[in-house]
């Protein structure tokens, strides 16, 4: 088949997003809560196994929307410095440290963000884990997001400072193959309620 006749990759992604949104919304609230707790526990166990215990860890982790794997139970960690994203103009974002005293406010897309706090800066003598939201994934570590591009654009600039790039998803979000663009950043690990998937390192 010639390249001209191949479906446009953006159209492929949009079709998949509709299908995956439907699959994810088909989970009951109880299922999402149960699976999210299992995924959070798997994440903590995984990080304990792969991180260097002698180095401090910065955990960059998303604030979950209603149908995503919940992450709020990890914000009060006493093991990591926890940072969550704050969206800026021009599809940019920054990461703000959170703790029990953090003041929150509702921002774009219904996402809750910290109103203030210390900003994340890469440090040579710390290890940094970034936990991404995703709508779909495959076992090669390819991630299908919501299409805004915040995470991929940020990773294009700062990805060299990330030691582990982890995606959280429900198992119903798995695809045989995710269509990818050259700028899409592959994940090193994907964690579902069923398993921890180690992805090939590009």
Secondary structure, 3 states (H helix, E strand, C coil): CCHHHCCCHHHHHHHHHHHHHHHHHCCCHHHHHHHHHHHHHHHHHHHHHHCCCCCEEEEEECCCCCCCCCCHHHCCCCCCEEEEEEEECCCEEEEEECCCCCCEEECHHHCEEECCCCECCCCCCEEEEEEECCCEECCCCCEECCCCCHHHHHHHHHHHHCCEEEEECCHHHECCCCCCCCCCCCCCEEECCCCEEECCCC
